[in-house]
Amino acid sequence: MKGTYYSFILSIIFTLPWSYASSWSNWLGPNHTGSIDDVHIEVPAADKEYPLLWTVKVGTGWSSPVVVQEKVILHDRVGKVERVHCFDAVTGQKLWEHSFQSDYRDNFGMSDGPRSTPGIKNGIIVTHSPNGLLKGISLDSGTALWKRDLKAEYQSPKGFFGRCSSPLIIDKKIIVDVGGEGAGIVAFSLENGETLWESRPRTADYASCVPLKYKDFDLVLSFMREGFIAVDATTGKELFFSSFRSQINASVHAATPLVIGDMVFLSACYKVGSSLWRLTEENGKSVGSIFEQKWAKKETMDCHYSTPVSYQGYLYGVHGRQEHRPQLRCIELRSGTVQWSKSGLGAGNLLRLGEKIIFLSETGELIIFEAQSKSFVSLHRQQVLGRGRAHYAYAGGMLFLRDERRLVGLKIKKIKDF
């Protein structure tokens, strides 16, 4: 009775007008960049913390929560069962659960749970399991609508840590970095899962596809095993390829390409380094010439798995491998010059809201700092979770974060701001 009363009070006090930055329906949010420009947050006083509104127990995995229509969706695993949960965003109450058997086993003893983050559009949730199962699920009811076995159909490789590409939804197309003997990037119908196009065969890695819409260009970008690839979003025709990759076999490309206007930032560890590319309008869409490399450097911002965020000509991200004392860094976008470095925070993921950047460390500490290039200025620190590597979501004044045991809803905007 007490829990029911508490949930009722929460629903009254913290009901949110979800028209304000109200959804985070895919990997890295509405702009595919981990940033929202028009959301501005305040930090608590020195002796205060952001209120934790609710906590629910969840299973293993590194899949991030996504949010749409006041619903939080999370893909996890318990035992031999993968689950897709739907929770009320304000109260944490579970609305439905969709479950299915999973035979994935990690070769390196890491989590057996899902790595890919779901995408949502037109009332359909799309999930991609580490064993290569792609599913369409009803947002309203949790009912399975269709499924595709990418391992069986395309020989999608397991790689080191299972399939990881988060579904990119453009219009009514789902685009996934499948990889294998059958194809590289593949587009499926959002409505029924049917194949719409296939790019030439390439090997999958751990970065997800992102869109680039700039003037006459309508592209899908991917950082695959062989390197940087751009395909036509309508046909799947490969328009650009550069062998920007590691020569070390035991390596991964895991940070997603970051699009900033007509530029693309790529980064990886394993002696790859980082690079900035720019669209070359004068060359049109001739194959192999639509991007030019502006600079390439090593030991500047070499990202292990976390995708940086950008703000006013600067990039903020984690430099270095997770096990080798990584640093939080700021670099100038135009030149790749390091502006400042901060040690001792460990690895983690970043999200930018306006002029503030939120960093969630692998140890579950939430750190907010200013998006400015002169020095690292910490504004707030708060322990919110245990250990984990999953990214997180912002919607309606709340952060939705998870570790290997729980999913939490954290309120970071004042009620009067809504």
N, C-alpha and C positions, 0 to 999 in steps of 0.2 A: 504493500500500500504506500509505503514511504517513497519507493522508487517511482511509482506511478505519479504521485503528487509532485515529486521533484521534476520529472519530465514535463508535466503539465505547466509548472511554473516557468521552466526554461522556455517552453514553446511560446509563452506569453511575453516574457521579458526580452528574449533574444530573437524574436521573429524578424527576419531580415528582408528588406526589399531587394530581391535578387535581380533587379534591373541594373544594379551598379556592380560592374565587374563580376557578373553573376555566374559565370561558368568557367571551368577549366576542364574541357572535355577531351583532351588528348595530351600526349607526351609533350612537355615543355609549354603547355598552355595555349591560349587562343592565338598568339602570334608565332608559335613554334620557336620561341626564343628564350623562354624562361623569364620574360619581362612584361610588365604592364606599365605604360607611361603615366596614365591618368589616375592612379591610385596612390594616395599619400597617407602614410600612417604616422602615428605618434608613438613614442616609446614611454614605458611606465617610469614613474619616479624611481630614484635610486633604491628604495626599499620595497618596491612593488614588483609584481609580475603580471604578465598577461594571464587572464583567467582560463583555466582548462574546463571547458563546458561538459565534455563527456569523454569516456574511454570505453572501448569495446575490445574484447579478446579476439585476435585473429591468428592465422597460421603463418607458415614460412613463405618467403619469397622476397624479391626486390622490385616487384611491380608497384608502381605509384598509384595512389588514389586519384580518381578523376571525379569531377562534379558537374552536374547539369540538372536543372529543374528542381533545385533543393534536394537532390539525391546524390549520395556519395557511393561510387562504385569501386570495389576493391577485388582483385584477383589474387587468391592465395592457395595454399595447399596444407592439408592435414593428413598424415599417413599416406595412403595411396589415392587420395581423393583431392582433385582440384576443385576450388569453389569460386564462384563469382557472387559477391554479396552486394546488396543494395541497402544503404542506411539512410535514414532521415538526416539531413545535413545539420539541423539545428539541435536535435535531441540525441542523435546516435542510435535511435530505435531501428532495429532491423526490419526492413519491409519485405524482402524475399531473399532466397538463396538458390542458386543454380549450381549443381555439383555433377562431377563426372570422374571416372577412373583415369588415373595417370600412371604410365609405366616409366617415366623419366627417372634416370639415376645419374647423378653428377659424378664424373670420373675422378674429380679432385677433392671430393668430400665437402664441397660447398653446398649451399642450399639446393634442395630438390624442387623448390617452389618456382613459380613463374618469374621471368625476368622482364618480359614485355609489359608495357602499360596499355590498357585498353583505350580504344577510341570510340566516341559516341557521336552519332548524327542521325537525325530523322527518326528518333525513337529506337535506334538499333545500336547495341553495344557490340564491338568487335574485339575479340581476345585472340592472342597468339601464344600458345603454350610452348614450353621448352622442348617438347617432343614433336613439334611441328603441326599441331592441330590448330586450325583457324576456325573460329566459330562466330556466328551472328546470333545475338540473344536479344529478346525483347526488353526494352528498358522498363516498360510498364509491369510486366508479369514475371520476367526471368525465364520465359519459355525459349527453348532453342529453336531458331528459325532455319538455320542451315549450318553445314560444316564442311571443311576441306582438310584432307590429310596431306600436307605439303611434303612430308617425309616420303610418303609412298608415291606421290604423283610427280615430284620434281627431284627426288633424291636429295632433298635439303639436308645439308650436313649438320651433324651434332656439334662439330667444332670442339672447343675446349669446355664450354659451359652451357651447351644447349642453345636453342634458337631464342633470339633476343629482340629482333626488330619489332618496334612498336608500330601498329597499323597507322598509316597516314590516310586520312579520308579527305578527298578532294571532290566536291560535287557529290556524285553518287558512285565514286570509285574508291576502293580500298587498295592502297599501294603498300606492298611489303617487300623488304629485302629478303628474298627467299633463298637464292643461291643454289648451286648444285649443277648437275649435268643438264637439267632441263631448261633452266632459265636463270637470269640474275634477279632483276626486279620484276614483279608481277602485279598487275592490276586486276582486281576482282569486283564484281557487282556488289554494292552495298545491300541491295534488296534480296538477292538470291545466292550470292557467292560464286556466280559463274565467272569464268575467266574472260577478261576484256582485252588484255594484251600482255605480251611477255617481251622483256628486253633480251638482248643476247646473253648467253650463259656467262656468269661471273660467280665468284665465290663469296658467300655471305660472311659478314663479320658481326660486330656488336653495336655499331652505330645505327640509328634509325634514319629513315628517309625524311626529308623536309621539302616543302615547296619553295619555289622562287618565282614570284610574279613581278616582273619589272618591265614596263612598257610593253613591247611585243613578245617578251619572253614568258613562257609558261612551262616551267621546268620542274623536274623532281631530281633532287640531289642526294647522293649517297656516298658514304665513305666505306667502301667495300674492301675485301681482302687485298685486291689488286691495286686499289688506289681510289682517287677522286673521280666520280662518274656523274654525268648529267644526262638525263633522258627527257624526251618530249613527253609532257604530262598527258597528252591526248593519244599518242600512238605507241609510246614506249621505245621509240627509236633512240639509240644512243647517239648523242650529239657531241659529247666531250668525254675524254678520258685522259688522266694523268697518273703515271705510276708513282704516286706519292705514298710511300708505304715503308714498313719495316722490312729489313732483310733478315730479321731474326724469326725463325719459325715459331718459337714459343712467345708469341706476341698477339696483341689484339688492337684493333681500332675501335674504341668504345665511345668516345665523345662525339656527339652529333654535330654535323656541320652547322655553323652559326651564320645566318644570313643577316647582314647589316646593309640595307638599301640594295645597291648593286654589287656589294662585296660579300665574299664568303671566307670565313675563318675556319681552318682545319687544324687539328692538333692531336698528337698521340705521344705516348712514351715509347720505350724500346728503340731509342736512337732515331726516332722519326722527326721530332720537333714540331714546330708550328709554321703555318704559311697563310698568307693573305692572297686571295684571288679576286679579280675584278672582271665584270662583264665588259666585253669589247663590242660596242654597238656597231662600229664601222664594218665588222666582219659578218654581221647578220647571223644567220643560223648555219653557216657552213660547218661541217663536221670537224671537230678538233680545234676550232679557233674561237669559240665563244667566251673563253676565259683566258686571262693572262695572269701570270703569277707576279705579284708586286714585291713580295719578299718571302724568304724562307730562312728560318733560324732554328738552332737547337739550344736547349737550356735557357729558353726565354719564357715560354708557357707551354710546357709539355704535359698535356692532360692525360691522366690515366683512364678515368671513366666519366668524370664530371664535365659537363658542358659549361663554358664560361657564360657570363652575361655582359652586355655592352651598355655604355651610357656616355653620351656626348664625346665621342671620339676615343674612348678608352675601354679596355676589356678587363674584367675582374674574374679570376678563376684560380683553380688549384694546380700548381706546378709540381710535377714529380709523382712517382709511383706511391701507392698507398702504403707500402711497407718500407719506404725509404725516406721517411720524414719529409713529407711534402710541405710546400709553403703556399699560403694564400698570397696572390700577387695582383698587381695592377700593371698593365702595359699599355703603351700608346698604340692605337690601332694602325695609324698611318705608317709607323716605322718599326713597330715591334719592340721598342725600347722599354726596358723595365723601369717603372716609376717608383714602386715600393714593393717590399716583400715582408710577410709576417709569418714567423715560424711558431711552432708549438700548438697549432690548432688542429692538426691532423687533416685527414681527407674528409670530403663531404660534398654536398650539393648546394648550388646557389639559386636564388630567385630574387629578381629586382622588382620593387614596387616604387615607382616614382624615383626619387633621389636617394632611396635607402635600399641596401642589399641585405637579404636574409641568408645566412649561412647555417646549414644544419650539418654538424659534424657527425662522423661515424659513431661517436660515443653518445649521440643524442642531445648535444648541447646546441641551443639556438642562439646565434650571435647576429646582432644587427649592427651594421657599420655604414658609414657615409659613402656614397658613390662619388668619391673625389680622388684626384690623382696625386695630391701632394704627400699624403701619408695615410696610414691606416688609423682610423678613428672609430673605436668601438663605442656604440651607443647603449647597448643592452645585451646582457647574457642571461640565459635561463635554461636550466636542465629540464627537458620535456619528455625524453624517451631514453630507452636503453640503446644497445648497439644496433646498427643497421646501415644499409647503403641506399635505400630507396629514396627517390626524389619525392616531392610533395606538391600540394596544390593550394591555390588561393582562390576563394570565391566568397562574395557577399560579406566581406569583413572578417573571414575566418581562414586559418590555415588548417589543412588536413594532412597529418603526418603519421607515418607508421614505422615500427621496427619489426623484429621477428616475433613479437608476442602481442602487440596491441596497435590499434588505430585510435588516434585522438583528434578531437576538434578543439582548436585553440582560437580564442577571440582576440584579434589584434587591432580592431578599430572601435572607437567609442560609439555608443548607441546614437549620440546626437549627430555623428558624422554621416549617418545614413538618411 
